[in-house]
Amino acid sequence: MESKEKRREKVIDVLNKARAMELLAIHQYMNQHYNLDDLDYGELAAKMKLIAIDEMRHAEMFAERIKELGGEPVTVYDGQVVKGQNVREIFPFDANLEDETIDIYNQFRLVCQENGDAVSMKLFEDIINEEQIHYNYFDNVDAHIKKLGDTYLAKIAGTPSETGLPPRGFAVGTGAQA
């Protein structure tokens, strides 16, 4: 049997790989958010931003677990952001990205289980559930675009991109202003 330290290293490794994947997803989805907003597809842009925020939470959750295990979270993302996609390319691309993520996270979940880390295994399970929601959304929008085409896109054109989220952060909304 491997030592506890070796098993912990294996779990930290998959957590860091997942964190790098989440960091890429954040950048990819925010790039798409800006592009959709520029194309005046506000409703799609707003939802893309909210999904990017979900991915930010996932990256943070992985980082917190890595620190709990004594590791150091990665700060680089895994891959390249694909820029300049048109609206018809974005949603099948993202559905595929989420589908691949779900598959990989299921494998990472097994690594956690095999190495005796139920907490990290549960973390992957919870995040897989959210990634499935993202996949379903992207797949549904792609199906609408394929079936209804310009009619669907015209219905969304000119919609607001406001997410309804209050501006929050250290400098905004917390009273930290000088």
Backbone as a ProteinNet text record, in pm:
[ID]
protein_1_A
[PRIMARY]
MESKEKRREKVIDVLNKARAMELLAIHQYMNQHYNLDDLDYGELAAKMKLIAIDEMRHAEMFAERIKELGGEPVTVYDGQVVKGQNVREIFPFDANLEDETIDIYNQFRLVCQENGDAVSMKLFEDIINEEQIHYNYFDNVDAHIKKLGDTYLAKIAGTPSETGLPPRGFAVGTGAQA
[TERTIARY]
83.9	0	88.1	44.8	121.2	102.7	200	191.7	80.3	35.1	-68.6	-22.1	104.4	158.7	153.3	187.7	182.7	39.2	-53.5	-194.2	-245.5	-204.5	-245.1	-190.7	-66	-7.1	-87.9	-135.4	-216.7	-347	-407.4	-531.6	-503.4	-397.5	-361.2	-335.9	-272.3	-244.3	-373.7	-472.8	-597.2	-675.9	-669.2	-735.2	-673.1	-540.5	-473.5	-503.2	-511.4	-548.7	-689.4	-779.6	-916.8	-919.1	-840	-834.1	-786.8	-684.4	-634.3	-742.4	-822	-932.9	-1037.7	-1065.6	-1163.2	-1111.9	-983.7	-927.3	-938.3	-917.7	-937.1	-1083.7	-1174.1	-1317.4	-1358.3	-1306.7	-1337.3	-1298.4	-1175.6	-1126.2	-1203.6	-1231.5	-1305.4	-1445.7	-1514.8	-1653.3	-1661.5	-1566.2	-1568.8	-1539.4	-1448.2	-1423.2	-1551.4	-1621.1	-1746.9	-1853.6	-1855.5	-1948.6	-1929.3	-1804.1	-1776.6	-1819.4	-1788.1	-1823.7	-1974.3	-2046.1	-2191.8	-2253.7	-2198.1	-2248.1	-2223.6	-2104.2	-2073.1	-2165.9	-2206.6	-2297.5	-2443.1	-2467.1	-2599.4	-2690.1	-2629.3	-2704.9	-2694.2	-2756.3	-2741.6	-2782.9	-2895.6	-2943	-2841	-2786.1	-2684	-2556.3	-2519.9	-2399.9	-2413.8	-2530.4	-2553.1	-2541.5	-2600.5	-2593.5	-2450.9	-2376.8	-2237.7	-2155.4	-2181.3	-2110.5	-2142.3	-2268.1	-2306.2	-2239.6	-2226.9	-2159.1	-2010.6	-1950.1	-1809.2	-1792.2	-1889	-1883.4	-1893	-1977.8	-1981.1	-1843.4	-1777.2	-1644.7	-1542.9	-1560.3	-1473.1	-1490.2	-1615.3	-1640.5	-1575	-1585.8	-1524.4	-1372.7	-1309.8	-1164.5	-1125.6	-1205.6	-1178.8	-1197.9	-1301.9	-1327	-1212	-1163	-1048.5	-925.2	-903	-786.9	-794.6	-912.1	-927.7	-898.8	-946.3	-921.4	-772.8	-709.1	-565.4	-489	-524	-456.7	-482.7	-605.7	-637.7	-548.8	-512.7	-429.5	-279.5	-245.9	-105.1	-38.2	-116.6	-61.5	-66.1	-18.2	-17.5	-100.6	-209	-294.2	-221.9	-245.2	-188.4	-257.2	-186	-241.3	-247.9	-209	-214.7	-328.9	-384.1	-493.2	-445.6	-528.2	-494.4	-546	-460.7	-500	-502.9	-562.4	-570.1	-716	-741.7	-873.9	-894.7	-1008.5	-1044.5	-1121.5	-1065	-1124.5	-1193.6	-1280.5	-1342.7	-1448.1	-1505.4	-1609.2	-1737.9	-1809.8	-1940.9	-2044.3	-2161.6	-2264.5	-2301.8	-2294.7	-2329.9	-2221.6	-2099.7	-1989.2	-1978	-2018.4	-1994.8	-2060.7	-2188.1	-2263.1	-2230.1	-2207.6	-2160.9	-2018.6	-1936.4	-1800.4	-1805.3	-1889.4	-1897.5	-1963.1	-2064.2	-2126.4	-2021.3	-1936.9	-1830.2	-1729.9	-1695.5	-1602.3	-1657	-1783.9	-1846.2	-1855.7	-1889.4	-1899.3	-1764.1	-1657.9	-1522.3	-1486.4	-1522.9	-1494.2	-1563.2	-1689	-1763.2	-1693.8	-1651.6	-1582.7	-1452.9	-1373.7	-1245.3	-1267.4	-1364	-1390.5	-1440.1	-1513.5	-1553.2	-1430.7	-1331.6	-1207	-1129.9	-1127.7	-1060.1	-1129.6	-1261.7	-1338.6	-1294.3	-1272.1	-1225.7	-1086	-998.4	-864.5	-876.9	-967.1	-988.1	-1039.5	-1135.1	-1190.5	-1082.4	-1005	-899.7	-791.7	-777.4	-673.7	-730.4	-854.3	-913.2	-952.1	-983.4	-1019.8	-1166.7	-1254.4	-1398.7	-1439	-1368	-1402.7	-1379.1	-1262.3	-1233.7	-1325.2	-1356.9	-1448.2	-1584.7	-1634.6	-1764	-1757.5	-1645.8	-1627.7	-1643.1	-1577.7	-1591.9	-1737	-1803	-1943.3	-2030.8	-2011.7	-2091.7	-2065.1	-1939.3	-1904.3	-1950.2	-1942.8	-1993.3	-2140.7	-2217.8	-2360.3	-2380	-2299.3	-2309.5	-2261.8	-2157	-2108.8	-2216.1	-2293.3	-2401.8	-2509.1	-2536.7	-2632.5	-2580.2	-2451.6	-2390.7	-2402.2	-2367.2	-2376.4	-2519	-2617.3	-2757	-2794.7	-2752.1	-2782.8	-2719.3	-2589.5	-2520.2	-2580.5	-2610.3	-2668.8	-2807.8	-2887	-3020.8	-3014.1	-2926.9	-2913.4	-2866.3	-2769.3	-2721.8	-2836.7	-2919.1	-3033.1	-3132	-3156.3	-3247.2	-3190.8	-3061.6	-2999.8	-3006.2	-2977.3	-2981.5	-3123.1	-3220.9	-3358.6	-3425.9	-3407.6	-3479.7	-3394.2	-3262.2	-3170	-3187	-3199.5	-3205.7	-3327.3	-3436.2	-3555.4	-3522.7	-3455.1	-3415.7	-3318.6	-3219	-3118.4	-3179.2	-3274.5	-3339.8	-3420.9	-3479.2	-3557.7	-3468.9	-3344.9	-3252.5	-3177.6	-3162.2	-3087.1	-3150.3	-3065.9	-3112	-3157	-3143.7	-3181.2	-3069.5	-3103.5	-3000.5	-2904.4	-2781.5	-2680.8	-2663.6	-2744.7	-2737.4	-2771.2	-2689	-2711.4	-2797.2	-2815.1	-2890.1	-2806.7	-2679.3	-2591.2	-2547.7	-2550.7	-2500.7	-2350	-2295.8	-2149.8	-2091.5	-2020.4	-1963.9	-1816	-1747.6	-1605.6	-1541.1	-1412.4	-1343.1	-1361.3	-1340.9	-1347.2	-1489.8	-1577.5	-1714	-1810.5	-1890.1	-1995.8	-1961.2	-1837.6	-1802.7	-1769	-1769.8	-1736.6	-1586.7	-1506.5	-1361	-1309.2	-1400.8	-1356	-1300.1	-1199.3	-1136	-1220.1
-119	0	125	222.6	348	429.9	514.1	599.9	703.2	753.9	856.9	978.6	1013.5	1129.1	1109.3	988.6	958.5	965.7	910.5	913.4	1057.3	1135.3	1276.6	1352.6	1323.4	1388.6	1359.2	1236.4	1200.6	1281.2	1299.1	1376.8	1523.4	1578.3	1717.8	1736.6	1639.5	1648.3	1659.7	1575.7	1584.2	1710.1	1753.7	1879.5	1996.7	1997	2104.3	2096.4	1976.3	1963.9	2018	1986.8	2037.7	2189.4	2242.3	2388.5	2456	2400.1	2457.2	2453.2	2347.6	2338.5	2446.4	2469.3	2571.8	2711.8	2735.1	2865.9	2890.8	2788.4	2802.7	2831.9	2758.6	2779.6	2923	2976.7	3115.8	3209.7	3197.9	3286.3	3265.8	3139.4	3110	3170.4	3148.2	3194.4	3346.3	3408.5	3555.5	3614.9	3554.4	3600.3	3589.4	3480.4	3462.4	3560.7	3585	3683.3	3819.6	3864.8	3994.8	3995.2	3886.5	3878.6	3876.6	3798.3	3793.1	3928.7	3996.6	4129.5	4226.9	4221.5	4306.7	4279.5	4153.9	4116.8	4149.4	4205.1	4246.6	4129.3	4016.8	3902.9	3904.5	4006	4030.4	3915.9	3852.2	3741.6	3627.9	3595.1	3489.4	3533.5	3661.1	3714.3	3708.3	3745.4	3746.5	3605.8	3509.1	3370.9	3318.2	3356.4	3313.7	3369.2	3493.3	3553.6	3477.9	3442.2	3368.6	3230.9	3166.9	3037.5	3055.4	3162.6	3191.5	3211.6	3275.7	3295.6	3161.1	3070.1	2934.3	2870.5	2887	2827.9	2891.8	3021.2	3087.6	3024	2997.4	2930.7	2793.2	2718.7	2586.2	2596.2	2689.7	2707.4	2738.3	2820.9	2857	2736.2	2658	2539.6	2439.5	2420.5	2331.4	2386.5	2517.7	2578.7	2561.6	2583	2569	2425.3	2328.7	2189	2154.9	2206.4	2183.9	2237.6	2357.6	2416.2	2332.7	2283.5	2197.9	2073.9	2024.5	1904.2	1935.7	2064.2	2102.5	2129.1	2142.2	2168.3	2315.1	2344.9	2481.5	2484.9	2564.2	2570.2	2630	2569.9	2624.4	2756.6	2839.3	2969.2	2986	2884.8	2891.8	2804.8	2842.4	2760.8	2660.5	2557.7	2440.3	2457.7	2506.4	2520.5	2664.9	2684.2	2816.1	2859.1	2985.7	3041.7	3051.8	3004.3	3015	3145.3	3235.8	3369.1	3381.2	3481.1	3515.8	3418.6	3341.1	3246.2	3322.3	3273.2	3333.2	3262.9	3321.4	3271.9	3126.4	3083	2944.4	2844.2	2890.4	2802.8	2788.7	2891.2	2897.4	2781.9	2757.6	2666.2	2518.8	2472	2332.6	2317.3	2420	2418.6	2404.3	2486	2484.5	2356.3	2306.1	2179.1	2068.7	2066.9	1967.3	1986.2	2111	2139.8	2087.7	2112.1	2066	1913.2	1851.6	1705.9	1641.9	1697.3	1647.8	1667.1	1781.1	1810	1709.8	1680.8	1583.4	1447.7	1405.1	1276.8	1275.2	1380.3	1387.3	1395.2	1475.2	1487.4	1355.5	1277	1144.6	1056.4	1068.7	994.7	1045.9	1178.7	1237.3	1195.7	1186.1	1143.1	1002.8	916.1	780	779.8	870	881.1	916.6	1008.5	1047.2	928.5	855.8	739.4	633.4	604.6	502.2	539.7	669.4	715.4	758.1	717.7	733.6	875.3	961.7	1099.9	1125.1	1096.9	1112	1258.8	1348.8	1491.6	1542.8	1511.9	1554.9	1483.4	1358.8	1284.4	1352.7	1393.3	1463.2	1598.5	1667	1794.5	1774.4	1672.4	1644.5	1610.9	1533.2	1498.7	1623.9	1714.1	1837.5	1923.1	1934.9	2017.3	1949.9	1819.1	1747.7	1780.5	1784.8	1818.6	1956.6	2053.9	2188.8	2191.6	2116.3	2110.7	2048.7	1954.8	1894.6	1998.9	2087.2	2196.2	2286.8	2318.5	2399.5	2328.1	2198.8	2121.5	2127.2	2103.8	2103.9	2238.9	2347.4	2481.1	2501.1	2473.3	2493.3	2405.5	2281.6	2189.5	2236.5	2287.1	2337.3	2459.2	2553.8	2672.6	2632.1	2541.3	2493	2430.6	2350.6	2287.3	2392.5	2497.1	2605	2676.8	2705.8	2775.6	2687.9	2559.4	2469.1	2453.4	2447	2423.2	2551.2	2661.1	2784.8	2889.5	2873.5	2961	3108.2	3186.5	3331.7	3379.1	3303.4	3341.2	3345.3	3240.8	3234.4	3347.5	3366.3	3469.8	3609.2	3631.9	3762.5	3791.1	3687.7	3704.1	3750.9	3705.3	3737.9	3868.8	3905.3	4027.4	4147.9	4229.5	4351.8	4333.6	4212.5	4190.5	4240.9	4280.1	4333.2	4225.8	4265.8	4172.7	4183.8	4262.4	4279.2	4147.4	4106.4	3980.7	3999.2	4124.4	4148.4	4132.4	4096.1	4081	4217.4	4238.1	4365.8	4372.1	4490.1	4501.3	4479.2	4370.5	4337.1	4307.2	4321.8	4292.4	4370.2	4369.2	4440	4590.4	4641.3	4786	4835.5	4749.5	4789.8	4711.9	4784	4720.1	4669.6	4689.2	4640.5	4753.5	4875	4986.9	5008.2	4946.2	4957.9	5084.3	5162.1	5283.3	5383.3	5456	5554	5679
0	0	0	-79.4	-86.5	40.9	66.6	184	166.7	277.9	277.5	198.1	209.4	138	-13.3	-60.2	-205.2	-255.7	-178.6	-218.1	-220.4	-122.8	-116.7	-237.3	-276.9	-395.5	-521.5	-535.4	-652.2	-655.2	-539.4	-531.3	-561.4	-503.4	-531	-680.2	-744.1	-887.6	-968.9	-941.4	-1019	-983.9	-859.2	-822.2	-897.8	-910.9	-984.7	-1134.6	-1188.9	-1330.3	-1352.1	-1259.9	-1269.9	-1255	-1163.7	-1145.7	-1274.3	-1338.6	-1464.2	-1572.3	-1574.1	-1670.4	-1641.4	-1514.9	-1477.5	-1514.5	-1494.4	-1529.2	-1679.4	-1760.3	-1904.7	-1935.8	-1873.1	-1898.2	-1864.2	-1755.3	-1717.3	-1830.5	-1877.7	-1983.9	-2114.1	-2148.2	-2271.2	-2265.5	-2155.2	-2145.2	-2132.6	-2066.7	-2060.1	-2197.5	-2273.8	-2410.8	-2493	-2479.6	-2552	-2501.8	-2372.6	-2315.4	-2381.8	-2391.3	-2453.1	-2599.5	-2672.1	-2814	-2834	-2754.8	-2767.1	-2734.6	-2635.4	-2600.3	-2715.9	-2777.2	-2892.1	-3010.8	-3026.3	-3135	-3101.9	-2983.8	-2937.2	-2901.4	-2862.1	-2809.5	-2657.1	-2597.7	-2455.2	-2366.1	-2396.9	-2313.3	-2310.5	-2426.5	-2433.3	-2361.9	-2377.9	-2312.4	-2160.7	-2109.9	-1965	-1907	-1975.2	-1924.5	-1932.1	-2036.5	-2049	-1932.2	-1894.5	-1781.5	-1652.4	-1632.1	-1511.2	-1507.1	-1622.3	-1627	-1596.7	-1646.7	-1614.2	-1464.3	-1401.6	-1256.1	-1184	-1234.4	-1177.9	-1186	-1300.7	-1318.8	-1223.8	-1195.3	-1097.4	-959.3	-923	-795.3	-792.2	-902.8	-908.7	-890.8	-961	-950	-805.3	-739.3	-600.2	-507.9	-532.5	-450.1	-463	-585.9	-604.8	-532.3	-542.9	-476.5	-325.1	-269.7	-124.5	-80.1	-158.2	-122	-136	-238.7	-256.9	-136.6	-91	25.7	151.3	166.5	281.9	284.5	166.3	156.7	160.8	173.1	182.6	49	-55.7	-188.3	-224.6	-343.1	-395.6	-523.7	-526.4	-645.2	-765.4	-883	-1005.6	-1039.1	-1116.1	-1154.9	-1306.1	-1380.2	-1526.6	-1575.3	-1689.8	-1740.8	-1843.2	-1860.2	-1940.3	-2082.2	-2172	-2311.5	-2358	-2474.1	-2536.6	-2549.5	-2527.2	-2550.9	-2701.9	-2748.1	-2889.4	-2905.2	-2982.4	-2998.1	-3132.7	-3143.4	-3270	-3320.1	-3230.3	-3272.8	-3305.4	-3406.6	-3431.9	-3345.4	-3336.8	-3245.3	-3273.5	-3397.7	-3431.6	-3391	-3368.8	-3328.5	-3177.2	-3104.8	-2960.4	-2885.7	-2910.9	-2825.6	-2847.3	-2970.5	-2981.8	-2925.5	-2942	-2888	-2736	-2672.4	-2526.7	-2473.9	-2545.8	-2505.2	-2505.6	-2608.6	-2615.7	-2502.1	-2472.6	-2363.6	-2230.7	-2204.9	-2080.6	-2077.4	-2190.6	-2197.8	-2167.4	-2225.3	-2197.7	-2050.1	-1995.6	-1854.5	-1763.7	-1791.7	-1710.9	-1714.6	-1832.3	-1845.4	-1765.1	-1778.5	-1707.2	-1556.7	-1513.2	-1369.4	-1309.9	-1387.1	-1339	-1317.8	-1407	-1389.5	-1267.2	-1249.8	-1133.4	-1003	-1007.1	-890.7	-849.2	-948	-919.4	-858.2	-906.1	-846.3	-697.8	-667.2	-527.1	-445.5	-502.3	-433.7	-410.8	-514.8	-505.5	-404.9	-380.1	-288.2	-153.5	-126.9	5.6	44.3	-53.2	-21.2	-58.1	38	16.3	1.2	65.6	57.4	-84.8	-141.5	-278.8	-378.4	-350.7	-437.2	-440.1	-325.1	-316	-386.5	-374.9	-444.1	-594.6	-648.6	-791.8	-827.1	-743.4	-770.7	-777.8	-682.3	-679.7	-803.4	-840.8	-957.2	-1085.9	-1093.9	-1211.9	-1232.4	-1125.3	-1136.6	-1198.3	-1158.9	-1215.9	-1360.7	-1391.2	-1529.7	-1620.3	-1567.1	-1644.5	-1676.2	-1582.4	-1606.5	-1718.2	-1715.1	-1820.9	-1955.7	-1956	-2080.4	-2136.4	-2051.2	-2096.5	-2156.8	-2094.2	-2146.3	-2283.6	-2294.9	-2422.3	-2531.7	-2498.5	-2595.7	-2639.8	-2545.7	-2579.6	-2670.4	-2639.9	-2724.5	-2863.6	-2869.2	-2998.8	-3078	-3012.4	-3080.5	-3131.6	-3051.8	-3094.4	-3217	-3214.3	-3327.3	-3452.3	-3436.8	-3553	-3607.5	-3519.2	-3562.8	-3613.1	-3539.1	-3569.7	-3640.5	-3635.2	-3707.3	-3677.9	-3785	-3772.6	-3693.8	-3697	-3620.2	-3471.6	-3422.8	-3281.3	-3248.1	-3333.8	-3307.6	-3313.1	-3404.2	-3412.6	-3287	-3228.9	-3106.3	-2990.6	-2988.8	-2880	-2905.8	-3031.9	-3066.5	-2997.8	-2939.4	-2875.1	-2731.3	-2677.1	-2537.2	-2446.2	-2323.7	-2233.8	-2184.8	-2161.4	-2110.9	-1960	-1896.5	-1750.7	-1682.5	-1588.5	-1517.5	-1393.9	-1350.9	-1228.9	-1103.9	-1121.1	-1006.1	-955.8	-825.2	-773.7	-788.9	-815.7	-822.8	-683.5	-664.7	-534.7	-550.7	-446.8	-445.5	-332.3	-329.5	-222.6	-235.8	-357.2	-377.9	-401.7	-448.6	-479.8	-392	-317.1	-242.2	-105.1	-60.4	73	169.8	120.8	206.2	221.1	134.5	144.4	77.6	16.7	-51.9	50.4	5.5	95.5	105.2
[MASK]
++++++++++++++++++++++++++++++++++++++++++++++++++++++++++++++++++++++++++++++++++++++++++++++++++++++++++++++++++++++++++++++++++++++++++++++++++++++++++++++++++++++++++++++++++

